[in-house]
Amino acid sequence: MSKKYFGTDGIRGRVNQGNINGQMFFKFGLAAGTYFKNQKKSKQVAIIAKDTRISGYSLEPALVSGLASSGMHVFLLGPLPTNGLAMLTKKMRANMGIMITASHNPYYDNGLKLFGPDGLKLSDQIEKRIEKLIDSKIIENLAIPKKLGRVKRLEDANENYVNILKKNFPRNFNLNKMKIAIDCANGAGYKSAPNLLRSLGARVHVTGITPNGFNINSKCGSTFPKKIQSFVRKNKAHIGISLDGDADRVILADEKGNIVDGDQIIGMLATRWKRKKILKGGVVGTHMSNYGLQKYFKNIKIKFLRANVGDRYVKEKMQKNKFNLGGEQSGHIILGKFATTGDGLLVALEVLFAMRKGKKASEIFNVFKPTKQLLENVAVKDKSIINTSKCKKAIKKASKLIKKQGRILVRKSGTEPKIRIMVETDNNTLLLKCINIVKRSLN
């Protein structure tokens, strides 16, 4: 049975349309609080963080009201990267953590990412149980007045998160000789990212640290890599770091301004970890991971598995196979040795650690040659169009054409009203032909 509210990465959509409004956030809070309150834990605590969207001001109070009405005590952390929320959920031994964010989406979207007491994103099974509670009668889940939750704001969440990150590396690790350019996307990492790098001694050039509620991900951040490219060149930095709105993604730029995507970061880290004998099992990618990465891992004898798109599914497959590295081309990368979910800052630190003895970014990346890949996002009124006979025939035709020369993947977006078409092949004519065959079937 498909889920009603949850997508591939939590709940997400346009603010004050559909499910993203105060009324529904009260219900989400009440349902999530009721579910986790019943997990036989003595402390009834939820912690909430958010990114910098203006809608956070209206949605957060509604969510808090729902949680407190269920009997949950609530700690508010303010703007904080998603993995900071996950780490602090585990450290504080909270029942649950909720991140109010729409990640890389524009300011007019928002949503929720939920974490259990282990700092992991929720399984499909738990999400379905919470959905049942969302649709149940409100009065059934309301706590009696004596059992209502209390609410408190914590001011040191970013400082605590930065300290946790630093403890993952040797005490003598520093960035004293590094000049770093960073784009914080006017998002959740606008405080912690510059503070972390400066505390390690780096000379930091920063952009995207003036959030106004509307400029998150706007012509900046990991979805707009041109910004970090030019910023690196302008400041003659050794490396550029570009985060997304909730800082769980990272895209890099080397000292020449060349973009380094998630696949290349994963390729470099896996190669290094194998050499250092800290890679466990292999690497998990997704159906969007470049075919060139798969071929590279085969050549150097690293096991490579593909999961569904979404870092939650990557993490699940990592756990199942006892792997400690996985991620997505978009920059969602999970370092299983340190974290339970994607963390752009943590990945950037691991890269900087590899560069600490004077290596240039351009020297350690580009470990494999990518197969040419084209991704088209086609806006549709109804994503179920992908199941029509017209669309199925088009996909079958394109798949037959590209067989043995590449691959094609057509899927529904889990967060937007779009159908995503991805084609990989070094044959340019075939690349465009296959894309157009499927695009025509969506009109």
ZINORFEN-V543160 format. One record per residue. RES is the residue in one letter. PHI is phi in whole degrees, 0 to 359 (999 if undefined). OMEGA is omega in degrees with one decimal (999 if undefined). Layout:
res: (RES;RES)
phi: (PHI;PHI)
omega: (OMEGA;OMEGA)
//
This chain:
res: (M;S;K;K;Y;F;G;T;D;G;I;R;G;R;V;N;Q;G;N;I;N;G;Q;M;F;F;K;F;G;L;A;A;G;T;Y;F;K;N;Q;K;K;S;K;Q;V;A;I;I;A;K;D;T;R;I;S;G;Y;S;L;E;P;A;L;V;S;G;L;A;S;S;G;M;H;V;F;L;L;G;P;L;P;T;N;G;L;A;M;L;T;K;K;M;R;A;N;M;G;I;M;I;T;A;S;H;N;P;Y;Y;D;N;G;L;K;L;F;G;P;D;G;L;K;L;S;D;Q;I;E;K;R;I;E;K;L;I;D;S;K;I;I;E;N;L;A;I;P;K;K;L;G;R;V;K;R;L;E;D;A;N;E;N;Y;V;N;I;L;K;K;N;F;P;R;N;F;N;L;N;K;M;K;I;A;I;D;C;A;N;G;A;G;Y;K;S;A;P;N;L;L;R;S;L;G;A;R;V;H;V;T;G;I;T;P;N;G;F;N;I;N;S;K;C;G;S;T;F;P;K;K;I;Q;S;F;V;R;K;N;K;A;H;I;G;I;S;L;D;G;D;A;D;R;V;I;L;A;D;E;K;G;N;I;V;D;G;D;Q;I;I;G;M;L;A;T;R;W;K;R;K;K;I;L;K;G;G;V;V;G;T;H;M;S;N;Y;G;L;Q;K;Y;F;K;N;I;K;I;K;F;L;R;A;N;V;G;D;R;Y;V;K;E;K;M;Q;K;N;K;F;N;L;G;G;E;Q;S;G;H;I;I;L;G;K;F;A;T;T;G;D;G;L;L;V;A;L;E;V;L;F;A;M;R;K;G;K;K;A;S;E;I;F;N;V;F;K;P;T;K;Q;L;L;E;N;V;A;V;K;D;K;S;I;I;N;T;S;K;C;K;K;A;I;K;K;A;S;K;L;I;K;K;Q;G;R;I;L;V;R;K;S;G;T;E;P;K;I;R;I;M;V;E;T;D;N;N;T;L;L;L;K;C;I;N;I;V;K;R;S;L;N)
phi: (999;287;275;270;247;276;254;288;216;84;245;206;173;286;295;62;226;60;262;261;206;301;298;289;293;298;295;299;296;297;291;295;298;296;297;286;295;271;270;57;246;296;278;250;231;238;242;233;235;205;265;252;293;298;293;300;293;265;278;299;300;294;297;299;300;295;296;296;292;277;107;275;279;236;248;260;258;77;299;199;303;305;288;297;298;298;296;285;301;289;296;277;56;282;292;198;230;232;256;270;195;241;56;270;288;295;300;282;258;202;177;225;238;251;233;277;297;273;80;263;294;288;284;303;296;292;300;293;293;293;299;298;290;300;271;280;294;305;299;291;251;283;285;291;310;292;257;297;278;259;231;217;261;253;261;250;297;296;296;296;297;301;295;297;299;295;291;282;235;303;300;274;292;216;240;301;259;259;249;240;257;222;247;268;61;52;240;295;266;294;264;292;296;298;298;298;295;292;294;266;97;285;273;246;253;241;224;73;237;234;295;235;95;241;258;298;63;273;52;201;80;294;272;226;296;302;296;287;302;291;292;295;296;299;261;50;279;284;198;241;238;235;263;255;302;248;62;264;244;214;239;249;227;284;295;267;92;282;285;241;274;300;297;291;296;297;300;294;296;297;298;293;295;295;297;275;62;243;281;253;77;165;231;253;247;232;294;265;298;297;298;297;294;300;295;297;297;297;293;259;61;248;294;229;239;251;241;298;294;125;294;296;288;298;297;299;289;299;295;300;259;59;267;240;214;193;165;235;301;292;109;287;231;251;266;300;292;239;219;258;211;297;212;299;292;297;296;300;298;296;293;297;296;290;264;298;262;99;290;276;301;295;276;267;261;56;283;220;267;291;287;300;229;234;242;244;255;257;290;225;285;222;293;290;302;296;265;287;297;298;290;299;295;295;297;297;295;295;297;293;295;270;309;72;246;169;208;228;224;237;212;281;291;276;232;221;282;219;253;259;246;238;233;235;187;274;268;301;297;295;303;291;298;293;301;292;301;285;300;299;285;262;274)
omega: (-179.1;-178.1;-176.0;-174.0;-175.6;174.2;-179.1;-179.5;178.8;-179.1;-174.8;176.7;-179.5;-178.1;-179.5;169.8;177.6;-174.5;-175.3;178.3;-175.2;-178.8;-178.8;179.5;172.4;-179.9;178.0;-179.6;179.9;-178.7;-179.6;178.0;179.2;-179.4;-175.1;176.7;-177.1;-178.2;172.9;175.7;-173.9;178.6;178.9;-171.6;171.2;174.4;-175.7;170.2;-178.3;170.4;-167.6;179.9;179.9;-178.5;176.7;-179.0;179.8;-176.3;-178.0;179.5;179.2;178.3;179.0;179.7;178.7;-179.8;-179.5;178.9;177.9;-177.3;179.6;168.0;-172.1;172.3;-180.0;-175.4;-177.2;-179.6;-175.8;176.5;-177.1;-178.9;172.2;176.0;179.9;-179.4;-177.8;173.9;179.8;-177.2;-178.0;-179.0;178.3;175.3;-175.6;173.2;179.0;176.6;176.2;-174.6;167.4;171.8;-174.7;-178.0;177.7;-174.0;-174.2;171.7;170.7;-177.9;-177.5;166.9;-175.3;179.6;175.9;-177.5;178.0;-178.8;-179.7;172.9;-173.3;176.3;176.6;-177.2;179.4;178.6;179.0;177.5;177.4;177.9;177.0;179.0;177.7;-176.4;178.1;179.5;-176.5;-174.5;-178.8;-174.3;-179.1;177.7;174.1;-175.5;-178.0;-175.6;-179.5;-178.7;174.5;-177.4;-178.9;177.3;176.6;-173.8;-172.0;-175.9;-179.1;178.6;178.8;178.9;179.0;179.6;177.1;179.8;-176.7;-179.1;177.7;-176.2;-179.7;-178.1;-177.1;178.9;177.6;-178.8;-173.4;-176.4;-174.5;170.5;-171.5;172.7;-179.2;177.2;-175.5;173.3;-175.5;-173.3;-170.1;-178.9;-171.9;176.2;-171.0;-175.9;178.5;-179.5;179.6;-176.5;178.8;179.9;177.4;173.6;-177.8;168.4;-169.0;172.4;-169.8;169.9;179.8;179.8;178.3;-178.3;177.5;-179.4;-175.5;-170.7;177.0;-179.8;-176.8;-177.6;178.9;177.3;-171.2;177.8;177.7;-172.6;178.1;-178.0;-178.0;176.2;-178.0;-178.4;176.5;-178.7;-179.0;-175.7;179.8;-177.4;176.6;-179.8;175.6;-179.3;-179.1;-178.9;172.3;-171.2;178.0;171.6;173.9;174.8;172.0;169.6;-176.3;170.5;178.7;-174.0;178.0;-178.6;177.5;-177.9;176.9;-177.1;-176.3;179.7;180.0;176.9;179.4;178.8;179.8;-177.5;-180.0;178.4;-179.8;-178.9;177.3;179.0;-179.6;179.8;175.0;175.7;-179.2;173.9;-177.0;-174.7;173.4;172.5;176.5;177.6;178.0;-179.9;-175.6;179.9;178.1;176.8;178.5;179.7;179.5;179.6;178.1;-178.4;-178.6;173.5;170.0;-179.1;-177.1;178.3;177.6;176.2;173.0;-180.0;-177.2;-174.1;175.8;180.0;174.8;-179.1;179.8;179.6;175.0;-179.8;-178.0;-176.2;179.4;173.8;178.2;176.6;177.3;178.8;-173.9;178.4;-178.0;-179.6;169.7;-178.1;-177.9;174.7;-172.9;177.7;-172.7;-166.9;179.5;-178.8;179.8;-179.7;-177.3;-179.2;-179.9;178.2;177.8;177.7;179.7;176.2;179.8;176.8;178.3;-178.8;-166.8;-178.0;174.2;178.7;177.7;179.3;-179.2;179.9;-174.7;179.8;-177.6;-179.3;177.1;177.5;-178.1;167.9;-177.9;-174.6;177.1;179.1;176.9;175.7;-175.5;179.0;-179.8;176.7;-177.1;-176.6;178.7;176.3;179.9;-178.0;179.6;-178.9;179.2;-179.1;179.9;178.2;179.8;179.3;179.3;179.3;-179.9;179.7;179.5;-179.6;-172.7;-176.2;178.6;175.9;-178.1;178.7;179.2;177.9;177.9;-177.0;173.8;171.6;177.8;-173.7;-176.0;177.6;-175.7;169.5;-177.9;178.6;179.1;177.5;177.6;173.4;176.1;177.2;-174.5;-179.6;179.7;179.6;-177.9;-178.8;-178.6;176.8;-175.6;177.4;-177.5;-179.2;-179.0;-178.5;-178.2;-179.2;999)
//
